[in-house]
Amino acid sequence: MAKILADRDIKKKLIGTVIQHADDARINPNGLEVRLGRRVLFQATGEEKDLGSGLFLKVLPGESVLISSYEDFDFRCETVHAILPWMQPDGIYHAYDYHDAGRHHAIQH
């Protein structure tokens, strides 16, 4: 059965362990607002770009991009189970997140 963590539990249990480099001010009752990073990958061409300060990205209809996050997410089983022993790593994600439960990396949106 699914369990939903309250905002105070996200801050107490996940920030600094499973979720690193998070801004506490972005924790809300619905979860954590993830900040978009600077690395962009255009899926159709494989081209990667860095977005500098003050720049923006325009995604045209039909294009698909992956954008890095400032936060790092550690979904390795040993990390998740140390904090939430009842949780399977695949259960900590949102419908539009890409992650691999065996790796330690920044989620890309």
N, CA, C and O atoms as a Tinker XYZ file with bonds, in Angstrom:
   436  protein
     1  N      0.833000   -1.178000    0.000000    73     2
     2  CA     0.000000    0.000000    0.000000    64     1     3
     3  C      0.882000    1.247000    0.000000    63     2     4     5
     4  O      1.903000    1.293000    0.686000    81     3
     5  N      0.493000    2.229000   -0.752000    73     3     6
     6  CA     1.251000    3.477000   -0.862000    64     5     7
     7  C      1.171000    4.283000    0.425000    63     6     8     9
     8  O      0.137000    4.321000    1.091000    81     7
     9  N      2.276000    4.921000    0.759000    73     7    10
    10  CA     2.319000    5.832000    1.895000    64     9    11
    11  C      2.778000    7.181000    1.374000    63    10    12    13
    12  O      3.699000    7.267000    0.562000    81    11
    13  N      2.135000    8.221000    1.842000    73    11    14
    14  CA     2.482000    9.580000    1.425000    64    13    15
    15  C      3.173000   10.263000    2.592000    63    14    16    17
    16  O      2.669000   10.252000    3.715000    81    15
    17  N      4.327000   10.857000    2.322000    73    15    18
    18  CA     5.057000   11.554000    3.369000    64    17    19
    19  C      4.565000   12.988000    3.486000    63    18    20    21
    20  O      4.350000   13.668000    2.482000    81    19
    21  N      4.391000   13.436000    4.713000    73    19    22
    22  CA     4.038000   14.835000    4.960000    64    21    23
    23  C      5.261000   15.704000    4.687000    63    22    24    25
    24  O      6.388000   15.211000    4.652000    81    23
    25  N      5.028000   17.006000    4.494000    73    23    26
    26  CA     6.127000   17.924000    4.205000    64    25    27
    27  C      7.196000   17.877000    5.295000    63    26    28    29
    28  O      8.387000   17.924000    4.988000    81    27
    29  N      6.791000   17.784000    6.559000    73    27    30
    30  CA     7.775000   17.736000    7.657000    64    29    31
    31  C      8.618000   16.461000    7.582000    63    30    32    33
    32  O      9.791000   16.478000    7.955000    81    31
    33  N      8.032000   15.349000    7.102000    73    31    34
    34  CA     8.786000   14.104000    6.960000    64    33    35
    35  C      9.746000   14.160000    5.773000    63    34    36    37
    36  O     10.835000   13.588000    5.824000    81    35
    37  N      9.348000   14.838000    4.723000    73    35    38
    38  CA    10.250000   15.022000    3.581000    64    37    39
    39  C     11.491000   15.768000    4.054000    63    38    40    41
    40  O     12.614000   15.368000    3.750000    81    39
    41  N     11.290000   16.839000    4.789000    73    39    42
    42  CA    12.414000   17.638000    5.279000    64    41    43
    43  C     13.273000   16.834000    6.261000    63    42    44    45
    44  O     14.501000   16.860000    6.175000    81    43
    45  N     12.633000   16.126000    7.187000    73    43    46
    46  CA    13.347000   15.412000    8.238000    64    45    47
    47  C     14.061000   14.161000    7.719000    63    46    48    49
    48  O     15.180000   13.872000    8.140000    81    47
    49  N     13.427000   13.422000    6.813000    73    47    50
    50  CA    13.956000   12.117000    6.418000    64    49    51
    51  C     14.671000   12.114000    5.065000    63    50    52    53
    52  O     15.627000   11.359000    4.883000    81    51
    53  N     14.233000   12.931000    4.126000    73    51    54
    54  CA    14.775000   12.826000    2.768000    64    53    55
    55  C     15.814000   13.880000    2.420000    63    54    56    57
    56  O     16.771000   13.590000    1.703000    81    55
    57  N     15.637000   15.108000    2.921000    73    55    58
    58  CA    16.567000   16.187000    2.577000    64    57    59
    59  C     17.927000   15.891000    3.215000    63    58    60    61
    60  O     18.022000   15.661000    4.421000    81    59
    61  N     18.960000   15.900000    2.401000    73    59    62
    62  CA    20.311000   15.618000    2.874000    64    61    63
    63  C     20.694000   14.155000    2.777000    63    62    64    65
    64  O     21.856000   13.805000    2.980000    81    63
    65  N     19.732000   13.294000    2.468000    73    63    66
    66  CA    20.023000   11.863000    2.309000    64    65    67
    67  C     19.641000   11.435000    0.895000    63    66    68    69
    68  O     20.497000   11.361000    0.013000    81    67
    69  N     18.381000   11.159000    0.685000    73    67    70
    70  CA    17.896000   10.775000   -0.647000    64    69    71
    71  C     17.888000   11.985000   -1.580000    63    70    72    73
    72  O     18.217000   11.863000   -2.760000    81    71
    73  N     17.517000   13.139000   -1.058000    73    71    74
    74  CA    17.467000   14.374000   -1.852000    64    73    75
    75  C     18.544000   15.320000   -1.337000    63    74    76    77
    76  O     18.525000   15.727000   -0.175000    81    75
    77  N     19.479000   15.664000   -2.208000    73    75    78
    78  CA    20.590000   16.540000   -1.818000    64    77    79
    79  C     20.534000   17.845000   -2.590000    63    78    80    81
    80  O     20.062000   17.886000   -3.727000    81    79
    81  N     21.014000   18.901000   -1.971000    73    79    82
    82  CA    21.075000   20.252000   -2.563000    64    81    83
    83  C     19.682000   20.853000   -2.754000    63    82    84    85
    84  O     19.487000   21.695000   -3.630000    81    83
    85  N     18.722000   20.429000   -1.947000    73    83    86
    86  CA    17.359000   20.957000   -2.062000    64    85    87
    87  C     17.233000   22.260000   -1.283000    63    86    88    89
    88  O     17.960000   22.500000   -0.319000    81    87
    89  N     16.308000   23.083000   -1.715000    73    87    90
    90  CA    15.980000   24.330000   -1.034000    64    89    91
    91  C     14.783000   24.058000   -0.126000    63    90    92    93
    92  O     13.687000   23.765000   -0.606000    81    91
    93  N     14.997000   24.155000    1.195000    73    91    94
    94  CA    13.918000   23.881000    2.154000    64    93    95
    95  C     12.669000   24.718000    1.895000    63    94    96    97
    96  O     11.558000   24.279000    2.189000    81    95
    97  N     12.842000   25.906000    1.353000    73    95    98
    98  CA    11.704000   26.786000    1.077000    64    97    99
    99  C     10.805000   26.221000   -0.029000    63    98   100   101
   100  O      9.672000   26.675000   -0.190000    81    99
   101  N     11.289000   25.255000   -0.777000    73    99   102
   102  CA    10.505000   24.671000   -1.871000    64   101   103
   103  C      9.754000   23.405000   -1.470000    63   102   104   105
   104  O      9.158000   22.738000   -2.315000    81   103
   105  N      9.785000   23.075000   -0.178000    73   103   106
   106  CA     8.998000   21.947000    0.326000    64   105   107
   107  C      7.604000   22.468000    0.631000    63   106   108   109
   108  O      7.444000   23.488000    1.302000    81   107
   109  N      6.603000   21.764000    0.137000    73   107   110
   110  CA     5.223000   22.166000    0.395000    64   109   111
   111  C      4.410000   20.913000    0.741000    63   110   112   113
   112  O      4.944000   19.808000    0.646000    81   111
   113  N      3.156000   21.044000    1.133000    73   111   114
   114  CA     2.367000   19.870000    1.511000    64   113   115
   115  C      2.216000   18.833000    0.394000    63   114   116   117
   116  O      1.889000   17.679000    0.669000    81   115
   117  N      2.449000   19.226000   -0.846000    73   115   118
   118  CA     2.316000   18.292000   -1.968000    64   117   119
   119  C      3.631000   17.655000   -2.377000    63   118   120   121
   120  O      3.634000   16.767000   -3.230000    81   119
   121  N      4.749000   18.077000   -1.797000    73   119   122
   122  CA     6.036000   17.505000   -2.166000    64   121   123
   123  C      7.123000   18.560000   -2.219000    63   122   124   125
   124  O      7.110000   19.525000   -1.454000    81   123
   125  N      8.052000   18.367000   -3.121000    73   123   126
   126  CA     9.190000   19.261000   -3.283000    64   125   127
   127  C      9.186000   19.824000   -4.700000    63   126   128   129
   128  O      9.113000   19.072000   -5.671000    81   127
   129  N      9.263000   21.125000   -4.813000    73   127   130
   130  CA     9.383000   21.755000   -6.122000    64   129   131
   131  C     10.838000   21.651000   -6.557000    63   130   132   133
   132  O     11.722000   22.213000   -5.911000    81   131
   133  N     11.085000   20.948000   -7.630000    73   131   134
   134  CA    12.440000   20.738000   -8.141000    64   133   135
   135  C     12.801000   21.898000   -9.059000    63   134   136   137
   136  O     12.015000   22.293000   -9.920000    81   135
   137  N     14.008000   22.441000   -8.861000    73   135   138
   138  CA    14.474000   23.571000   -9.674000    64   137   139
   139  C     15.155000   23.067000  -10.941000    63   138   140   141
   140  O     15.964000   22.141000  -10.898000    81   139
   141  N     14.821000   23.680000  -12.055000    73   139   142
   142  CA    15.456000   23.307000  -13.314000    64   141   143
   143  C     16.908000   23.735000  -13.307000    63   142   144   145
   144  O     17.245000   24.831000  -12.862000    81   143
   145  N     17.763000   22.857000  -13.806000    73   143   146
   146  CA    19.185000   23.140000  -13.868000    64   145   147
   147  C     19.575000   23.815000  -15.176000    63   146   148   149
   148  O     18.737000   24.420000  -15.845000    81   147
   149  N     20.837000   23.712000  -15.533000    73   147   150
   150  CA    21.356000   24.407000  -16.712000    64   149   151
   151  C     21.652000   23.489000  -17.893000    63   150   152   153
   152  O     21.796000   23.970000  -19.017000    81   151
   153  N     21.746000   22.183000  -17.668000    73   151   154
   154  CA    22.061000   21.249000  -18.755000    64   153   155
   155  C     20.782000   20.842000  -19.469000    63   154   156   157
   156  O     19.785000   20.498000  -18.834000    81   155
   157  N     20.821000   20.884000  -20.781000    73   155   158
   158  CA    19.673000   20.517000  -21.611000    64   157   159
   159  C     20.129000   19.499000  -22.650000    63   158   160   161
   160  O     21.177000   19.668000  -23.273000    81   159
   161  N     19.351000   18.458000  -22.832000    73   159   162
   162  CA    19.621000   17.448000  -23.846000    64   161   163
   163  C     18.431000   17.402000  -24.803000    63   162   164   165
   164  O     17.300000   17.155000  -24.385000    81   163
   165  N     18.694000   17.642000  -26.090000    73   163   166
   166  CA    17.667000   17.524000  -27.116000    64   165   167
   167  C     17.632000   16.065000  -27.549000    63   166   168   169
   168  O     18.598000   15.563000  -28.123000    81   167
   169  N     16.523000   15.383000  -27.278000    73   167   170
   170  CA    16.459000   13.941000  -27.510000    64   169   171
   171  C     16.546000   13.559000  -28.983000    63   170   172   173
   172  O     17.143000   12.534000  -29.312000    81   171
   173  N     15.981000   14.334000  -29.853000    73   171   174
   174  CA    15.962000   13.971000  -31.270000    64   173   175
   175  C     17.367000   13.997000  -31.883000    63   174   176   177
   176  O     17.680000   13.178000  -32.748000    81   175
   177  N     18.203000   14.922000  -31.443000    73   175   178
   178  CA    19.524000   15.086000  -32.055000    64   177   179
   179  C     20.669000   14.622000  -31.163000    63   178   180   181
   180  O     21.778000   14.403000  -31.650000    81   179
   181  N     20.417000   14.468000  -29.854000    73   179   182
   182  CA    21.474000   14.123000  -28.921000    64   181   183
   183  C     22.342000   15.308000  -28.532000    63   182   184   185
   184  O     23.320000   15.155000  -27.800000    81   183
   185  N     21.984000   16.492000  -29.025000    73   183   186
   186  CA    22.756000   17.699000  -28.745000    64   185   187
   187  C     22.544000   18.129000  -27.296000    63   186   188   189
   188  O     21.422000   18.114000  -26.790000    81   187
   189  N     23.650000   18.518000  -26.628000    73   187   190
   190  CA    23.581000   19.016000  -25.260000    64   189   191
   191  C     24.011000   20.468000  -25.233000    63   190   192   193
   192  O     24.936000   20.873000  -25.937000    81   191
   193  N     23.331000   21.239000  -24.416000    73   191   194
   194  CA    23.620000   22.674000  -24.285000    64   193   195
   195  C     23.626000   23.049000  -22.810000    63   194   196   197
   196  O     23.001000   22.387000  -21.981000    81   195
   197  N     24.341000   24.119000  -22.500000    73   195   198
   198  CA    24.290000   24.741000  -21.177000    64   197   199
   199  C     23.520000   26.036000  -21.299000    63   198   200   201
   200  O     23.775000   26.842000  -22.193000    81   199
   201  N     22.571000   26.232000  -20.388000    73   199   202
   202  CA    21.850000   27.498000  -20.344000    64   201   203
   203  C     22.581000   28.423000  -19.383000    63   202   204   205
   204  O     22.686000   28.124000  -18.194000    81   203
   205  N     23.075000   29.519000  -19.876000    73   203   206
   206  CA    23.758000   30.487000  -19.036000    64   205   207
   207  C     22.760000   31.344000  -18.277000    63   206   208   209
   208  O     21.552000   31.258000  -18.493000    81   207
   209  N     23.276000   32.155000  -17.402000    73   207   210
   210  CA    22.452000   33.051000  -16.610000    64   209   211
   211  C     21.670000   34.000000  -17.516000    63   210   212   213
   212  O     22.229000   34.589000  -18.441000    81   211
   213  N     20.385000   34.141000  -17.244000    73   211   214
   214  CA    19.544000   35.047000  -18.018000    64   213   215
   215  C     19.035000   34.468000  -19.326000    63   214   216   217
   216  O     18.257000   35.123000  -20.019000    81   215
   217  N     19.452000   33.253000  -19.685000    73   215   218
   218  CA    18.977000   32.628000  -20.920000    64   217   219
   219  C     17.752000   31.773000  -20.633000    63   218   220   221
   220  O     17.496000   31.395000  -19.490000    81   219
   221  N     17.005000   31.476000  -21.680000    73   219   222
   222  CA    15.830000   30.628000  -21.525000    64   221   223
   223  C     15.822000   29.616000  -22.656000    63   222   224   225
   224  O     16.588000   29.723000  -23.614000    81   223
   225  N     14.950000   28.642000  -22.529000    73   223   226
   226  CA    14.832000   27.584000  -23.519000    64   225   227
   227  C     13.438000   27.622000  -24.121000    63   226   228   229
   228  O     12.441000   27.620000  -23.399000    81   227
   229  N     13.372000   27.656000  -25.430000    73   227   230
   230  CA    12.094000   27.594000  -26.116000    64   229   231
   231  C     11.988000   26.203000  -26.748000    63   230   232   233
   232  O     12.805000   25.824000  -27.587000    81   231
   233  N     10.977000   25.463000  -26.333000    73   231   234
   234  CA    10.753000   24.116000  -26.847000    64   233   235
   235  C      9.582000   24.180000  -27.810000    63   234   236   237
   236  O      8.462000   24.517000  -27.427000    81   235
   237  N      9.855000   23.856000  -29.056000    73   235   238
   238  CA     8.828000   23.922000  -30.092000    64   237   239
   239  C      7.944000   22.673000  -30.057000    63   238   240   241
   240  O      8.370000   21.635000  -29.551000    81   239
   241  N      6.738000   22.756000  -30.580000    73   239   242
   242  CA     5.863000   21.577000  -30.638000    64   241   243
   243  C      6.571000   20.414000  -31.335000    63   242   244   245
   244  O      7.194000   20.588000  -32.382000    81   243
   245  N      6.464000   19.246000  -30.744000    73   243   246
   246  CA     7.092000   18.062000  -31.310000    64   245   247
   247  C      8.502000   17.814000  -30.812000    63   246   248   249
   248  O      9.030000   16.717000  -30.996000    81   247
   249  N      9.130000   18.804000  -30.185000    73   247   250
   250  CA    10.470000   18.617000  -29.636000    64   249   251
   251  C     10.379000   17.997000  -28.253000    63   250   252   253
   252  O      9.397000   18.189000  -27.536000    81   251
   253  N     11.396000   17.263000  -27.892000    73   251   254
   254  CA    11.460000   16.653000  -26.579000    64   253   255
   255  C     12.841000   16.915000  -25.995000    63   254   256   257
   256  O     13.854000   16.655000  -26.645000    81   255
   257  N     12.881000   17.430000  -24.773000    73   255   258
   258  CA    14.150000   17.746000  -24.124000    64   257   259
   259  C     14.174000   17.188000  -22.706000    63   258   260   261
   260  O     13.134000   17.009000  -22.071000    81   259
   261  N     15.374000   16.919000  -22.230000    73   259   262
   262  CA    15.603000   16.583000  -20.834000    64   261   263
   263  C     16.366000   17.748000  -20.233000    63   262   264   265
   264  O     17.336000   18.228000  -20.820000    81   263
   265  N     15.933000   18.207000  -19.063000    73   263   266
   266  CA    16.580000   19.325000  -18.396000    64   265   267
   267  C     17.032000   18.843000  -17.016000    63   266   268   269
   268  O     16.260000   18.242000  -16.270000    81   267
   269  N     18.286000   19.116000  -16.697000    73   267   270
   270  CA    18.819000   18.692000  -15.406000    64   269   271
   271  C     18.150000   19.457000  -14.265000    63   270   272   273
   272  O     17.477000   20.464000  -14.482000    81   271
   273  N     18.347000   18.960000  -13.055000    73   271   274
   274  CA    17.842000   19.652000  -11.865000    64   273   275
   275  C     19.022000   20.087000  -11.008000    63   274   276   277
   276  O     20.113000   19.526000  -11.117000    81   275
   277  N     18.807000   21.084000  -10.158000    73   275   278
   278  CA    19.833000   21.490000   -9.197000    64   277   279
   279  C     19.947000   20.459000   -8.079000    63   278   280   281
   280  O     21.014000   20.287000   -7.488000    81   279
   281  N     18.846000   19.779000   -7.795000    73   279   282
   282  CA    18.834000   18.773000   -6.751000    64   281   283
   283  C     19.438000   17.475000   -7.283000    63   282   284   285
   284  O     19.329000   17.168000   -8.470000    81   283
   285  N     20.072000   16.725000   -6.396000    73   283   286
   286  CA    20.534000   15.377000   -6.703000    64   285   287
   287  C     19.647000   14.407000   -5.948000    63   286   288   289
   288  O     19.257000   14.668000   -4.810000    81   287
   289  N     19.329000   13.287000   -6.580000    73   287   290
   290  CA    18.473000   12.278000   -5.970000    64   289   291
   291  C     19.233000   10.965000   -5.934000    63   290   292   293
   292  O     19.737000   10.502000   -6.957000    81   291
   293  N     19.314000   10.371000   -4.761000    73   291   294
   294  CA    20.022000    9.109000   -4.569000    64   293   295
   295  C     18.984000    8.015000   -4.339000    63   294   296   297
   296  O     18.496000    7.840000   -3.222000    81   295
   297  N     18.648000    7.282000   -5.396000    73   295   298
   298  CA    17.625000    6.243000   -5.312000    64   297   299
   299  C     18.215000    4.846000   -5.156000    63   298   300   301
   300  O     17.532000    3.852000   -5.403000    81   299
   301  N     19.489000    4.765000   -4.745000    73   299   302
   302  CA    20.052000    3.439000   -4.515000    64   301   303
   303  C     19.283000    2.767000   -3.377000    63   302   304   305
   304  O     18.889000    3.423000   -2.413000    81   303
   305  N     19.076000    1.473000   -3.496000    73   303   306
   306  CA    18.300000    0.730000   -2.496000    64   305   307
   307  C     18.829000    0.948000   -1.091000    63   306   308   309
   308  O     18.045000    1.150000   -0.164000    81   307
   309  N     20.160000    0.911000   -0.911000    73   307   310
   310  CA    20.709000    1.048000    0.445000    64   309   311
   311  C     20.421000    2.427000    1.039000    63   310   312   313
   312  O     20.235000    2.543000    2.250000    81   311
   313  N     20.381000    3.462000    0.220000    73   311   314
   314  CA    20.086000    4.804000    0.715000    64   313   315
   315  C     18.623000    4.927000    1.117000    63   314   316   317
   316  O     18.305000    5.421000    2.199000    81   315
   317  N     17.740000    4.475000    0.238000    73   315   318
   318  CA    16.299000    4.565000    0.505000    64   317   319
   319  C     15.921000    3.701000    1.708000    63   318   320   321
   320  O     15.185000    4.155000    2.584000    81   319
   321  N     16.408000    2.479000    1.761000    73   319   322
   322  CA    16.041000    1.575000    2.850000    64   321   323
   323  C     16.590000    2.022000    4.198000    63   322   324   325
   324  O     15.999000    1.703000    5.230000    81   323
   325  N     17.701000    2.750000    4.221000    73   323   326
   326  CA    18.237000    3.259000    5.488000    64   325   327
   327  C     17.298000    4.292000    6.100000    63   326   328   329
   328  O     17.229000    4.419000    7.322000    81   327
   329  N     16.584000    5.020000    5.270000    73   327   330
   330  CA    15.681000    6.068000    5.738000    64   329   331
   331  C     14.238000    5.569000    5.831000    63   330   332   333
   332  O     13.539000    5.842000    6.806000    81   331
   333  N     13.808000    4.846000    4.820000    73   331   334
   334  CA    12.427000    4.352000    4.727000    64   333   335
   335  C     12.462000    2.847000    4.435000    63   334   336   337
   336  O     12.329000    2.454000    3.276000    81   335
   337  N     12.637000    2.003000    5.447000    73   335   338
   338  CA    12.813000    0.569000    5.201000    64   337   339
   339  C     11.642000   -0.105000    4.488000    63   338   340   341
   340  O     11.825000   -1.147000    3.859000    81   339
   341  N     10.470000    0.459000    4.573000    73   339   342
   342  CA     9.279000   -0.125000    3.949000    64   341   343
   343  C      9.120000    0.287000    2.488000    63   342   344   345
   344  O      8.278000   -0.265000    1.780000    81   343
   345  N      9.915000    1.247000    2.032000    73   343   346
   346  CA     9.736000    1.829000    0.689000    64   345   347
   347  C     10.607000    1.121000   -0.337000    63   346   348   349
   348  O     11.775000    0.829000   -0.083000    81   347
   349  N     10.031000    0.851000   -1.485000    73   347   350
   350  CA    10.795000    0.400000   -2.636000    64   349   351
   351  C     11.258000    1.645000   -3.384000    63   350   352   353
   352  O     10.464000    2.572000   -3.540000    81   351
   353  N     12.516000    1.715000   -3.859000    73   351   354
   354  CA    13.005000    2.921000   -4.537000    64   353   355
   355  C     12.140000    3.341000   -5.710000    63   354   356   357
   356  O     12.029000    4.533000   -5.992000    81   355
   357  N     11.526000    2.394000   -6.397000    73   355   358
   358  CA    10.675000    2.752000   -7.529000    64   357   359
   359  C      9.441000    3.522000   -7.097000    63   358   360   361
   360  O      8.755000    4.106000   -7.936000    81   359
   361  N      9.140000    3.534000   -5.788000    73   359   362
   362  CA     7.969000    4.242000   -5.303000    64   361   363
   363  C      8.204000    5.710000   -5.034000    63   362   364   365
   364  O      7.266000    6.433000   -4.698000    81   363
   365  N      9.453000    6.174000   -5.175000    73   363   366
   366  CA     9.746000    7.581000   -4.897000    64   365   367
   367  C      9.994000    8.290000   -6.220000    63   366   368   369
   368  O     11.139000    8.538000   -6.600000    81   367
   369  N      8.951000    8.600000   -6.889000    73   367   370
   370  CA     9.075000    9.379000   -8.110000    64   369   371
   371  C      7.700000    9.869000   -8.520000    63   370   372   373
   372  O      6.681000    9.432000   -7.986000    81   371
   373  N      7.691000   10.754000   -9.446000    73   371   374
   374  CA     6.448000   11.301000   -9.956000    64   373   375
   375  C      6.272000   10.794000  -11.374000    63   374   376   377
   376  O      7.231000   10.312000  -11.977000    81   375
   377  N      5.097000   10.892000  -11.906000    73   375   378
   378  CA     4.789000   10.327000  -13.223000    64   377   379
   379  C      5.709000   10.833000  -14.334000    63   378   380   381
   380  O      5.965000   10.102000  -15.291000    81   379
   381  N      6.204000   12.051000  -14.233000    73   379   382
   382  CA     7.016000   12.579000  -15.321000    64   381   383
   383  C      8.500000   12.600000  -14.987000    63   382   384   385
   384  O      9.279000   13.215000  -15.716000    81   383
   385  N      8.911000   11.951000  -13.914000    73   383   386
   386  CA    10.323000   11.877000  -13.564000    64   385   387
   387  C     10.968000   10.685000  -14.245000    63   386   388   389
   388  O     10.325000    9.663000  -14.484000    81   387
   389  N     12.245000   10.832000  -14.554000    73   387   390
   390  CA    13.029000    9.715000  -15.065000    64   389   391
   391  C     14.054000    9.378000  -14.002000    63   390   392   393
   392  O     14.802000   10.256000  -13.573000    81   391
   393  N     14.105000    8.146000  -13.573000    73   391   394
   394  CA    15.139000    7.745000  -12.631000    64   393   395
   395  C     15.434000    6.277000  -12.781000    63   394   396   397
   396  O     14.667000    5.525000  -13.382000    81   395
   397  N     16.549000    5.887000  -12.228000    73   395   398
   398  CA    16.980000    4.501000  -12.229000    64   397   399
   399  C     17.291000    4.151000  -10.779000    63   398   400   401
   400  O     18.177000    4.753000  -10.172000    81   399
   401  N     16.581000    3.198000  -10.229000    73   399   402
   402  CA    16.712000    2.870000   -8.807000    64   401   403
   403  C     18.108000    2.379000   -8.431000    63   402   404   405
   404  O     18.446000    2.354000   -7.247000    81   403
   405  N     18.906000    1.999000   -9.384000    73   403   406
   406  CA    20.238000    1.505000   -9.077000    64   405   407
   407  C     21.320000    2.564000   -9.168000    63   406   408   409
   408  O     22.495000    2.255000   -8.968000    81   407
   409  N     20.963000    3.787000   -9.460000    73   407   410
   410  CA    21.986000    4.812000   -9.688000    64   409   411
   411  C     21.823000    5.989000   -8.752000    63   410   412   413
   412  O     20.778000    6.181000   -8.131000    81   411
   413  N     22.874000    6.763000   -8.669000    73   411   414
   414  CA    22.921000    7.983000   -7.864000    64   413   415
   415  C     23.217000    9.117000   -8.825000    63   414   416   417
   416  O     24.333000    9.218000   -9.335000    81   415
   417  N     22.251000    9.960000   -9.080000    73   415   418
   418  CA    22.416000   11.012000  -10.071000    64   417   419
   419  C     21.352000   12.083000   -9.891000    63   418   420   421
   420  O     20.469000   11.969000   -9.041000    81   419
   421  N     21.449000   13.098000  -10.686000    73   419   422
   422  CA    20.416000   14.130000  -10.698000    64   421   423
   423  C     19.292000   13.678000  -11.611000    63   422   424   425
   424  O     19.534000   13.213000  -12.725000    81   423
   425  N     18.081000   13.813000  -11.144000    73   423   426
   426  CA    16.931000   13.496000  -11.987000    64   425   427
   427  C     16.861000   14.507000  -13.110000    63   426   428   429
   428  O     17.169000   15.683000  -12.919000    81   427
   429  N     16.463000   14.055000  -14.258000    73   427   430
   430  CA    16.313000   14.951000  -15.384000    64   429   431
   431  C     14.856000   14.981000  -15.786000    63   430   432   433
   432  O     14.197000   13.947000  -15.894000    81   431
   433  N     14.367000   16.188000  -16.005000    73   431   434
   434  CA    12.967000   16.382000  -16.421000    64   433   435
   435  C     12.941000   16.860000  -17.848000    63   434   436
   436  O     11.866000   17.087000  -18.403000    81   435
